[in-house]
């Protein structure tokens, strides 16, 4: 990848981080019962994006060599990236409709099956366990409200 692309990409990551921080600052404070509040996760994601983007920017600016244009991804690798993007879009769109738990389960199962080619029983069990664990962490430990969808989970 050429130096100019690395600089542009790192600045884009920093921009996304700043946007996440701005969005987190607009969220309501934590509820009176305790917990971290809805701005906790976007705030820390923004911090991580800014730090990583600045780190890559520093590396790109320090690296004077220009390797030219990198090779175009192989079709199979590009297909995997497109599957991941499609799964993420489906997860976001389905979260409000069927709830966080079920959309997480479907997302994890789809990525495990399509990208890693696990067996069906492992896809179902692994996706279910990971979705249940993340739901419990966000709901019970962090006391963050999650979309329940029409199912109520």
WORACOR-V394148 format. One line per field, one symbol per residue. burial: I if it has 9 or more other C-alpha atoms within 8 Angstrom, else O. Layout:
burial = ???
This chain:
burial = IIIOOIIOOIIIIIIIIIIIIOIIOOOOOIOOOOIIIIIIOIIIIIIIIIIIIIOIIOOIIOOOOOOOOOOOOOOOOIOIOOIIOOIIOIIOOIIIIIIIIIIIIIIIIIIIIIIOOOOOOIIIOIIIOIIIOOIIIIIOOIIIOOOIIOOOO
